[in-house]
């Protein structure tokens, strides 16, 4: 269960018939095979809700009840401070990358890592950072949206 930062919205997960969905302000959202525990995140202004969901063979971010592109794995979903950008990390095959508003980043890594349960952190209105692993080296990466 999660309240929006402004306290105006409430979201929580439910399971019925072996499928999971999010309920936002009493309204049931899309049904999925699974919704990742702890992945609910509101934008700072409370205007957008996102979470990670999946089927048997793919994972995807869901923002405002709209399913985003499918990937092998998805995680670390967050919103920019102004709520204009949904960002998350994804893997496809052996490549890991970030996705900003449905657009995969050009830079690809072997892995992207944050502590369990963390979300991609923003340092400012437009910059976020994460740890990336490529060819045995660890990098602190900063990306800018827009």
LOSEMAR-140207 format. One record per residue: residue number from 1; x negated, y negated, z of N, C-alpha, C, O, CB in turn. Coordinates in steps of 0.1 Angstrom, whole numbers, padded with zeros to 4 digits. Glycine has a CB too. Example, Ala and Ser with C-alpha at 12.3 -4.5 7.8 and 13.67 -1.06 7.14 Angstrom:
2
(1; (-0132; 0057; 0078); (-0123; 0045; 0078); (-0132; 0033; 0078); (-0142; 0033; 0085); (-0113; 0045; 0090))
(2; (-0128; 0022; 0071); (-0137; 0011; 0071); (-0129; 0000; 0079); (-0134; -0011; 0080); (-0141; 0006; 0057))
END
This chain:
146
(1; (-0008; 0012; 0000); (0000; 0000; 0000); (-0009; -0012; 0000); (-0019; -0013; 0007); (0010; 0000; 0012))
(2; (-0005; -0022; -0008); (-0013; -0034; -0009); (-0004; -0046; -0011); (0005; -0046; -0019); (-0023; -0033; -0020))
(3; (-0007; -0057; -0003); (0000; -0070; -0006); (-0008; -0078; -0014); (-0021; -0078; -0014); (0003; -0077; 0008))
(4; (-0002; -0087; -0023); (-0010; -0096; -0031); (-0016; -0107; -0021); (-0011; -0109; -0010); (0000; -0103; -0041))
(5; (-0027; -0113; -0026); (-0033; -0123; -0017); (-0024; -0134; -0012); (-0026; -0140; -0001); (-0045; -0129; -0024))
(6; (-0014; -0138; -0020); (-0005; -0148; -0017); (0007; -0143; -0008); (0015; -0151; -0004); (0001; -0155; -0029))
(7; (0007; -0130; -0006); (0018; -0124; 0002); (0031; -0123; -0004); (0041; -0119; 0003); (0019; -0131; 0015))
(8; (0032; -0126; -0017); (0045; -0126; -0024); (0049; -0112; -0030); (0060; -0110; -0033); (0046; -0136; -0034))
(9; (0039; -0103; -0032); (0041; -0091; -0039); (0036; -0079; -0030); (0026; -0080; -0023); (0035; -0091; -0052))
(10; (0043; -0067; -0032); (0039; -0055; -0025); (0038; -0044; -0035); (0048; -0042; -0043); (0048; -0052; -0013))
(11; (0027; -0037; -0035); (0026; -0025; -0044); (0021; -0013; -0036); (0014; -0014; -0027); (0015; -0028; -0056))
(12; (0026; -0001; -0041); (0023; 0011; -0034); (0025; 0023; -0044); (0032; 0021; -0054); (0031; 0013; -0021))
(13; (0018; 0034; -0041); (0020; 0046; -0050); (0030; 0056; -0044); (0032; 0057; -0032); (0006; 0052; -0051))
(14; (0036; 0063; -0054); (0046; 0073; -0050); (0043; 0085; -0060); (0038; 0084; -0071); (0061; 0068; -0051))
(15; (0047; 0097; -0055); (0046; 0109; -0063); (0060; 0115; -0064); (0067; 0117; -0053); (0035; 0119; -0057))
(16; (0064; 0119; -0076); (0077; 0126; -0078); (0075; 0136; -0089); (0070; 0133; -0100); (0088; 0116; -0081))
(17; (0079; 0148; -0086); (0078; 0158; -0096); (0064; 0161; -0102); (0063; 0165; -0113); (0087; 0155; -0108))
(18; (0054; 0159; -0093); (0040; 0162; -0098); (0034; 0150; -0105); (0022; 0151; -0110); (0040; 0174; -0106))
(19; (0041; 0139; -0107); (0036; 0127; -0114); (0035; 0116; -0104); (0042; 0115; -0094); (0044; 0124; -0126))
(20; (0026; 0106; -0107); (0024; 0095; -0098); (0027; 0082; -0106); (0026; 0081; -0118); (0010; 0095; -0093))
(21; (0031; 0072; -0098); (0034; 0059; -0103); (0032; 0048; -0092); (0032; 0052; -0081); (0048; 0058; -0109))
(22; (0031; 0036; -0096); (0031; 0025; -0087); (0044; 0018; -0087); (0051; 0017; -0097); (0020; 0015; -0091))
(23; (0048; 0014; -0075); (0060; 0006; -0073); (0056; -0008; -0069); (0049; -0010; -0060); (0070; 0012; -0062))
(24; (0060; -0018; -0077); (0057; -0032; -0075); (0070; -0039; -0072); (0079; -0040; -0080); (0050; -0038; -0087))
(25; (0070; -0045; -0060); (0082; -0053; -0056); (0095; -0045; -0058); (0105; -0051; -0062); (0083; -0066; -0063))
(26; (0095; -0032; -0055); (0106; -0024; -0056); (0109; -0018; -0070); (0119; -0010; -0071); (0118; -0031; -0051))
(27; (0101; -0022; -0080); (0103; -0018; -0094); (0093; -0007; -0097); (0081; -0009; -0096); (0103; -0030; -0103))
(28; (0098; 0005; -0101); (0089; 0015; -0105); (0082; 0012; -0118); (0088; 0007; -0128); (0096; 0029; -0107))
(29; (0069; 0015; -0119); (0061; 0012; -0131); (0059; 0025; -0138); (0066; 0035; -0136); (0047; 0006; -0127))
(30; (0050; 0025; -0148); (0048; 0037; -0157); (0045; 0050; -0148); (0040; 0048; -0137); (0037; 0035; -0167))
(31; (0047; 0061; -0154); (0044; 0074; -0147); (0031; 0079; -0153); (0029; 0079; -0166); (0055; 0084; -0149))
(32; (0022; 0085; -0145); (0009; 0090; -0149); (0007; 0104; -0142); (0014; 0107; -0132); (-0002; 0081; -0147))
(33; (-0002; 0112; -0148); (-0006; 0124; -0141); (-0012; 0121; -0127); (-0010; 0128; -0118); (-0016; 0132; -0150))
(34; (-0020; 0110; -0127); (-0026; 0106; -0114); (-0029; 0091; -0114); (-0032; 0085; -0124); (-0039; 0114; -0112))
(35; (-0029; 0086; -0102); (-0033; 0072; -0099); (-0044; 0073; -0089); (-0042; 0079; -0079); (-0021; 0063; -0094))
(36; (-0055; 0067; -0092); (-0067; 0068; -0083); (-0064; 0061; -0070); (-0060; 0049; -0069); (-0079; 0061; -0090))
(37; (-0067; 0069; -0059); (-0065; 0064; -0046); (-0074; 0051; -0043); (-0085; 0052; -0047); (-0067; 0075; -0035))
(38; (-0068; 0041; -0037); (-0076; 0029; -0034); (-0079; 0020; -0046); (-0087; 0011; -0044); (-0088; 0033; -0028))
(39; (-0073; 0023; -0057); (-0077; 0014; -0069); (-0068; 0002; -0071); (-0071; -0006; -0080); (-0077; 0023; -0081))
(40; (-0057; 0001; -0064); (-0048; -0011; -0065); (-0056; -0024; -0063); (-0063; -0025; -0052); (-0036; -0010; -0056))
(41; (-0055; -0033; -0072); (-0061; -0046; -0070); (-0052; -0057; -0076); (-0048; -0056; -0087); (-0075; -0046; -0076))
(42; (-0050; -0067; -0068); (-0042; -0079; -0073); (-0053; -0090; -0078); (-0064; -0090; -0072); (-0033; -0085; -0063))
(43; (-0049; -0098; -0087); (-0057; -0109; -0091); (-0057; -0119; -0079); (-0047; -0118; -0071); (-0053; -0116; -0104))
(44; (-0067; -0127; -0077); (-0067; -0136; -0065); (-0054; -0145; -0064); (-0051; -0148; -0053); (-0079; -0145; -0066))
(45; (-0048; -0149; -0075); (-0036; -0157; -0074); (-0023; -0148; -0072); (-0012; -0154; -0071); (-0034; -0165; -0086))
(46; (-0025; -0135; -0072); (-0013; -0126; -0070); (-0005; -0124; -0083); (0005; -0117; -0082); (-0005; -0131; -0059))
(47; (-0009; -0130; -0094); (-0001; -0129; -0106); (-0003; -0117; -0114); (0005; -0114; -0123); (-0004; -0141; -0114))
(48; (-0013; -0109; -0112); (-0016; -0097; -0119); (-0019; -0085; -0110); (-0025; -0087; -0099); (-0028; -0099; -0129))
(49; (-0015; -0073; -0114); (-0018; -0061; -0106); (-0025; -0051; -0116); (-0021; -0049; -0127); (-0005; -0055; -0101))
(50; (-0036; -0045; -0111); (-0043; -0035; -0118); (-0046; -0023; -0110); (-0046; -0024; -0097); (-0056; -0041; -0124))
(51; (-0048; -0012; -0117); (-0052; 0001; -0110); (-0058; 0010; -0120); (-0056; 0008; -0132); (-0040; 0007; -0102))
(52; (-0063; 0021; -0115); (-0069; 0031; -0124); (-0060; 0043; -0124); (-0055; 0048; -0113); (-0083; 0036; -0119))
(53; (-0057; 0048; -0136); (-0048; 0060; -0137); (-0054; 0070; -0147); (-0064; 0067; -0153); (-0033; 0056; -0142))
(54; (-0048; 0081; -0148); (-0054; 0091; -0158); (-0044; 0102; -0161); (-0033; 0104; -0155); (-0066; 0097; -0152))
(55; (-0049; 0109; -0171); (-0042; 0121; -0176); (-0052; 0132; -0174); (-0063; 0130; -0169); (-0037; 0120; -0191))
(56; (-0049; 0144; -0179); (-0058; 0155; -0177); (-0071; 0153; -0184); (-0081; 0158; -0179); (-0051; 0168; -0183))
(57; (-0072; 0145; -0195); (-0084; 0144; -0203); (-0090; 0130; -0204); (-0100; 0128; -0210); (-0081; 0149; -0216))
(58; (-0083; 0120; -0198); (-0088; 0106; -0200); (-0084; 0098; -0187); (-0075; 0102; -0180); (-0083; 0100; -0212))
(59; (-0091; 0087; -0186); (-0089; 0077; -0175); (-0087; 0064; -0182); (-0092; 0061; -0193); (-0100; 0077; -0164))
(60; (-0080; 0055; -0176); (-0078; 0042; -0181); (-0074; 0032; -0170); (-0069; 0036; -0160); (-0067; 0042; -0192))
(61; (-0076; 0019; -0173); (-0071; 0009; -0164); (-0057; 0006; -0168); (-0054; 0007; -0180); (-0081; -0004; -0164))
(62; (-0049; 0002; -0158); (-0036; -0003; -0161); (-0035; -0017; -0155); (-0037; -0019; -0143); (-0025; 0007; -0155))
(63; (-0031; -0027; -0163); (-0030; -0041; -0159); (-0016; -0046; -0163); (-0012; -0045; -0174); (-0041; -0050; -0165))
(64; (-0009; -0050; -0153); (0005; -0055; -0155); (0013; -0045; -0162); (0021; -0048; -0171); (0005; -0068; -0163))
(65; (0012; -0032; -0158); (0020; -0021; -0163); (0016; -0018; -0178); (0024; -0011; -0184); (0034; -0023; -0162))
(66; (0005; -0023; -0183); (0001; -0020; -0196); (-0012; -0011; -0196); (-0022; -0015; -0190); (-0002; -0033; -0204))
(67; (-0011; 0000; -0202); (-0023; 0009; -0202); (-0033; 0004; -0212); (-0030; 0000; -0223); (-0018; 0024; -0206))
(68; (-0045; 0004; -0207); (-0057; -0001; -0215); (-0063; 0011; -0222); (-0059; 0022; -0221); (-0067; -0008; -0206))
(69; (-0074; 0008; -0230); (-0081; 0019; -0238); (-0085; 0031; -0229); (-0088; 0029; -0217); (-0093; 0013; -0245))
(70; (-0084; 0043; -0235); (-0088; 0055; -0228); (-0103; 0057; -0228); (-0110; 0054; -0238); (-0081; 0067; -0234))
(71; (-0109; 0062; -0217); (-0123; 0065; -0216); (-0124; 0078; -0208); (-0114; 0083; -0202); (-0131; 0054; -0210))
(72; (-0136; 0084; -0208); (-0138; 0096; -0200); (-0137; 0093; -0185); (-0131; 0100; -0178); (-0152; 0102; -0203))
(73; (-0142; 0081; -0181); (-0141; 0077; -0167); (-0139; 0062; -0167); (-0144; 0055; -0176); (-0153; 0081; -0158))
(74; (-0132; 0057; -0156); (-0130; 0042; -0155); (-0131; 0040; -0140); (-0127; 0048; -0131); (-0116; 0038; -0160))
(75; (-0137; 0028; -0136); (-0138; 0025; -0122); (-0141; 0010; -0120); (-0144; 0003; -0129); (-0148; 0033; -0115))
(76; (-0141; 0006; -0107); (-0146; -0007; -0102); (-0137; -0018; -0108); (-0142; -0030; -0109); (-0160; -0009; -0106))
(77; (-0125; -0016; -0111); (-0116; -0026; -0116); (-0115; -0038; -0107); (-0113; -0037; -0095); (-0102; -0021; -0119))
(78; (-0116; -0050; -0113); (-0114; -0063; -0106); (-0109; -0073; -0115); (-0109; -0072; -0127); (-0128; -0067; -0099))
(79; (-0105; -0085; -0109); (-0101; -0096; -0117); (-0111; -0108; -0114); (-0116; -0109; -0103); (-0087; -0100; -0114))
(80; (-0112; -0117; -0124); (-0120; -0129; -0122); (-0113; -0138; -0112); (-0101; -0136; -0110); (-0123; -0136; -0135))
(81; (-0120; -0147; -0105); (-0114; -0155; -0095); (-0102; -0163; -0100); (-0092; -0166; -0093); (-0124; -0165; -0090))
(82; (-0101; -0167; -0113); (-0090; -0174; -0119); (-0079; -0164; -0124); (-0069; -0169; -0129); (-0094; -0183; -0130))
(83; (-0082; -0151; -0123); (-0072; -0141; -0128); (-0071; -0139; -0143); (-0062; -0132; -0147); (-0059; -0145; -0122))
(84; (-0079; -0146; -0150); (-0078; -0146; -0165); (-0084; -0133; -0171); (-0081; -0129; -0182); (-0084; -0158; -0171))
(85; (-0094; -0127; -0164); (-0101; -0116; -0169); (-0100; -0103; -0160); (-0102; -0104; -0148); (-0116; -0120; -0171))
(86; (-0097; -0092; -0166); (-0097; -0079; -0159); (-0110; -0073; -0164); (-0112; -0071; -0176); (-0084; -0070; -0163))
(87; (-0118; -0069; -0154); (-0131; -0062; -0157); (-0132; -0049; -0150); (-0127; -0047; -0139); (-0143; -0072; -0153))
(88; (-0138; -0039; -0157); (-0141; -0026; -0151); (-0152; -0019; -0158); (-0156; -0024; -0169); (-0128; -0018; -0152))
(89; (-0157; -0009; -0152); (-0168; -0001; -0158); (-0161; 0012; -0164); (-0151; 0017; -0159); (-0179; 0003; -0148))
(90; (-0167; 0017; -0175); (-0162; 0029; -0181); (-0173; 0037; -0187); (-0184; 0032; -0189); (-0152; 0025; -0193))
(91; (-0171; 0050; -0189); (-0180; 0059; -0195); (-0173; 0066; -0207); (-0161; 0069; -0206); (-0186; 0069; -0185))
(92; (-0181; 0068; -0217); (-0176; 0075; -0229); (-0188; 0084; -0233); (-0198; 0079; -0238); (-0170; 0066; -0240))
(93; (-0186; 0097; -0232); (-0198; 0106; -0235); (-0209; 0103; -0225); (-0207; 0104; -0213); (-0203; 0103; -0250))
(94; (-0221; 0100; -0230); (-0232; 0097; -0221); (-0235; 0082; -0219); (-0245; 0079; -0214); (-0244; 0103; -0227))
(95; (-0226; 0073; -0224); (-0228; 0059; -0223); (-0219; 0053; -0212); (-0207; 0056; -0211); (-0225; 0052; -0236))
(96; (-0224; 0044; -0204); (-0217; 0036; -0194); (-0217; 0022; -0198); (-0228; 0017; -0203); (-0222; 0038; -0180))
(97; (-0207; 0014; -0196); (-0206; 0000; -0201); (-0195; -0006; -0193); (-0186; 0000; -0187); (-0204; -0001; -0216))
(98; (-0194; -0020; -0194); (-0183; -0027; -0188); (-0173; -0030; -0199); (-0176; -0030; -0211); (-0188; -0040; -0181))
(99; (-0161; -0033; -0194); (-0150; -0037; -0203); (-0144; -0050; -0197); (-0140; -0050; -0186); (-0139; -0025; -0205))
(100; (-0142; -0060; -0206); (-0136; -0073; -0202); (-0124; -0075; -0211); (-0125; -0076; -0223); (-0146; -0084; -0203))
(101; (-0112; -0076; -0205); (-0100; -0078; -0212); (-0099; -0069; -0225); (-0097; -0074; -0236); (-0098; -0092; -0216))
(102; (-0101; -0056; -0223); (-0100; -0045; -0233); (-0112; -0045; -0243); (-0112; -0036; -0252); (-0088; -0048; -0241))
(103; (-0122; -0054; -0241); (-0134; -0054; -0250); (-0146; -0048; -0243); (-0151; -0053; -0234); (-0137; -0068; -0255))
(104; (-0151; -0036; -0248); (-0163; -0030; -0243); (-0175; -0039; -0245); (-0176; -0045; -0256); (-0165; -0016; -0249))
(105; (-0184; -0040; -0235); (-0196; -0048; -0237); (-0205; -0041; -0247); (-0205; -0029; -0249); (-0203; -0050; -0223))
(106; (-0214; -0049; -0253); (-0224; -0044; -0262); (-0235; -0035; -0256); (-0239; -0025; -0261); (-0230; -0055; -0270))
(107; (-0239; -0039; -0243); (-0249; -0032; -0236); (-0244; -0019; -0231); (-0233; -0019; -0224); (-0255; -0041; -0225))
(108; (-0251; -0008; -0233); (-0248; 0005; -0228); (-0259; 0010; -0219); (-0271; 0008; -0222); (-0244; 0015; -0239))
(109; (-0255; 0018; -0209); (-0264; 0023; -0199); (-0262; 0038; -0197); (-0252; 0043; -0202); (-0263; 0015; -0186))
(110; (-0271; 0044; -0189); (-0268; 0058; -0186); (-0258; 0059; -0175); (-0250; 0069; -0174); (-0282; 0065; -0181))
(111; (-0258; 0049; -0166); (-0248; 0049; -0155); (-0246; 0034; -0150); (-0256; 0026; -0151); (-0252; 0058; -0144))
(112; (-0235; 0031; -0144); (-0233; 0019; -0137); (-0229; 0023; -0123); (-0221; 0032; -0121); (-0221; 0010; -0144))
(113; (-0235; 0016; -0113); (-0233; 0021; -0099); (-0229; 0009; -0090); (-0236; -0001; -0090); (-0245; 0028; -0094))
(114; (-0219; 0011; -0082); (-0216; 0003; -0070); (-0212; 0012; -0059); (-0209; 0024; -0062); (-0204; -0007; -0074))
(115; (-0213; 0008; -0047); (-0209; 0016; -0036); (-0195; 0021; -0037); (-0186; 0014; -0043); (-0211; 0008; -0022))
(116; (-0192; 0033; -0032); (-0179; 0039; -0033); (-0168; 0029; -0028); (-0169; 0023; -0017); (-0178; 0052; -0025))
(117; (-0157; 0027; -0036); (-0146; 0019; -0032); (-0148; 0004; -0036); (-0139; -0004; -0034); (-0144; 0020; -0018))
(118; (-0160; 0001; -0041); (-0162; -0013; -0045); (-0156; -0017; -0058); (-0152; -0008; -0066); (-0177; -0016; -0045))
(119; (-0155; -0030; -0061); (-0150; -0035; -0073); (-0161; -0044; -0079); (-0169; -0049; -0072); (-0137; -0043; -0072))
(120; (-0161; -0045; -0092); (-0172; -0054; -0098); (-0171; -0068; -0092); (-0161; -0074; -0094); (-0170; -0054; -0114))
(121; (-0181; -0072; -0085); (-0181; -0085; -0078); (-0184; -0097; -0087); (-0193; -0096; -0095); (-0190; -0084; -0066))
(122; (-0176; -0107; -0085); (-0179; -0120; -0092); (-0187; -0129; -0083); (-0184; -0130; -0071); (-0165; -0127; -0096))
(123; (-0197; -0135; -0089); (-0206; -0145; -0081); (-0200; -0159; -0083); (-0203; -0167; -0074); (-0220; -0144; -0087))
(124; (-0193; -0161; -0093); (-0188; -0174; -0096); (-0175; -0172; -0104); (-0170; -0161; -0106); (-0198; -0183; -0104))
(125; (-0170; -0182; -0110); (-0157; -0181; -0117); (-0158; -0172; -0129); (-0148; -0166; -0133); (-0153; -0195; -0122))
(126; (-0170; -0172; -0135); (-0172; -0164; -0148); (-0183; -0154; -0148); (-0185; -0147; -0158); (-0175; -0173; -0159))
(127; (-0190; -0152; -0137); (-0201; -0142; -0137); (-0199; -0131; -0127); (-0195; -0133; -0115); (-0214; -0149; -0134))
(128; (-0201; -0118; -0131); (-0201; -0107; -0122); (-0213; -0099; -0124); (-0221; -0101; -0134); (-0188; -0098; -0125))
(129; (-0216; -0090; -0114); (-0229; -0082; -0115); (-0227; -0068; -0110); (-0217; -0065; -0104); (-0240; -0089; -0107))
(130; (-0237; -0060; -0113); (-0236; -0046; -0110); (-0250; -0040; -0111); (-0259; -0046; -0117); (-0226; -0038; -0118))
(131; (-0252; -0028; -0106); (-0264; -0020; -0109); (-0262; -0011; -0120); (-0252; -0004; -0121); (-0269; -0012; -0096))
(132; (-0272; -0010; -0129); (-0272; -0001; -0141); (-0284; 0007; -0141); (-0295; 0002; -0138); (-0270; -0009; -0154))
(133; (-0283; 0019; -0146); (-0294; 0028; -0147); (-0296; 0031; -0162); (-0286; 0035; -0169); (-0292; 0041; -0139))
(134; (-0308; 0030; -0167); (-0311; 0033; -0181); (-0325; 0039; -0182); (-0335; 0032; -0177); (-0310; 0020; -0190))
(135; (-0326; 0051; -0187); (-0339; 0057; -0189); (-0347; 0058; -0177); (-0359; 0056; -0177); (-0347; 0050; -0200))
(136; (-0341; 0061; -0165); (-0348; 0063; -0153); (-0351; 0050; -0145); (-0356; 0051; -0134); (-0360; 0070; -0155))
(137; (-0347; 0038; -0150); (-0350; 0026; -0143); (-0336; 0020; -0139); (-0326; 0022; -0145); (-0357; 0015; -0152))
(138; (-0337; 0012; -0128); (-0325; 0006; -0122); (-0326; -0009; -0125); (-0336; -0015; -0123); (-0324; 0009; -0107))
(139; (-0315; -0015; -0129); (-0314; -0029; -0133); (-0303; -0036; -0125); (-0292; -0030; -0124); (-0313; -0031; -0148))
(140; (-0305; -0048; -0121); (-0294; -0056; -0116); (-0289; -0064; -0128); (-0297; -0073; -0133); (-0298; -0065; -0104))
(141; (-0277; -0062; -0132); (-0272; -0068; -0144); (-0261; -0079; -0140); (-0253; -0076; -0132); (-0266; -0058; -0154))
(142; (-0262; -0090; -0147); (-0252; -0101; -0145); (-0246; -0103; -0159); (-0253; -0105; -0169); (-0258; -0114; -0139))
(143; (-0233; -0103; -0159); (-0225; -0106; -0172); (-0217; -0118; -0169); (-0212; -0121; -0158); (-0217; -0094; -0176))
(144; (-0214; -0125; -0180); (-0205; -0137; -0180); (-0193; -0134; -0189); (-0195; -0130; -0200); (-0213; -0150; -0185))
(145; (-0181; -0137; -0184); (-0169; -0135; -0192); (-0167; -0148; -0200); (-0172; -0159; -0197); (-0157; -0133; -0183))
(146; (-0160; -0146; -0211); (-0156; -0158; -0220); (-0167; -0161; -0230); (-0165; -0170; -0238); (-0154; -0170; -0212))
END
